[in-house]
Amino acid sequence: MFDMIQALFNRDSDGNLVSFEVTGHAESGPEGSDIVCAAVSALTFGATNSIEALAGFQPLVDMDDAVNGGHLYVEILQDITGEQFHIAQILLESLRLSIQGITEEYPEYVKMN
């Protein structure tokens, strides 16, 4: 049983967010009623979709429900314009802050690096 969500955010040498990875399940409630898992899922999928829609490029995405109770890895590609990178940074920093808020509220269910 996977009883915690792990969220990892990776930065480059300049401090820019370049990828994130989320694994596991919160197990904070019955299946279908787990508000912590639902919140983290909505935020991560929303950020990923927003990068494509608002920054105008498709990030590298690897997703598997069977790995570690759930797995989503998203990486910003290097061959994008400065404006696309800037928009992606805003979206990724917003995601990181939102996950941090959930981690502070539910530390027994979510861990973030």
N, C-alpha and C positions, 0 to 999 in steps of 0.2 A: 504494500500500500504506500502511496506517495502522499505524505502529509505536509508538504510545504512547497510553495512556489519559490524557485530560485530565479532571480533576474540579474543578469550580468550586462553591464554597459562598458564598451571598450572605446578608448580614446586613442588618437594618434599622438605623435610626439609634440604637436602644437596644441593639444588639449581639445581637439574637435572630436565629437562623437562619430565613430565610423561604423559601429555595429552594436546590436543588442541580441541577447539570447535569453529566452524564458523557457524554463522547464518545470515539470511537476504539476501537482494539483494541490489546492489549499485544503481540501477535505474539511471545510468549515461548516458544512451542512449537507443534507441529503442531496444525491445527484439530482440535478435540475433546479435546486434551490440554494446552491453554493454562491452566495453573493460576492465573496472575495474572488473566486475563480472567474465569475462573470465579469466583474469589474476589470480585472487584469486582462482578460481576453478582449473585452471591448476596447480598452485603451491600446493594446498592442496591435490589434487588427485595424483599428481606426487610424493609428499613426502610420502603419504600413500603407494602407490605402490612400491616406492623405499625401504621403510622399509622391506616390504615382500621380494623383490628381492635381496637386498644387505645385509640386516641384517639377512635374512633367517628365519623370523618368521612372523606370521600373528598377527598384533595388533588387539585389540578390536575395531570394527568399528560400529558406529550407524549412519545411514544416512536416511533422510526423506525430500523429496522436498516440502512436504505440511506444515511442521512445520516452523513457523517464516519466511516464504518466502524461506526456504532452510535451511538445518541443516546437519552438519557433525561433529561427535565427534569421536576422535581417542585416544586410551589409550594404553600405553606401558604396557604389562603384566609383572608381577614380576618373572615368572618362565623362564627366559632367561639367557643365559650365559653373562659373563662380556663383551666379544667381541661384542655380539649382542647388548647389551645395549649401548656400546660405539659408534657403528655405528649408532644406532637409535638416539643418542644424537646429533651427527654431522648433521644428516638429519633434525632433529627437530629444531636445532639452525639455520640452513640454512633457513628453512621455516620461522621461526620467523623473521629473518633479512630481508627476502624478503617481507613478509607482512608489516613489519615496513617501508620499502622503499615505498610501495604502499600507506600506510597510510600517510606518509609525503608528497607524491606527490598529493594525492587525499583525504585530510582530511574531506571533505564534504561527502564522500561516504564510507569511511572505518574507523572504530574505533578499537583500539587494547588495551588490558590491559597491 
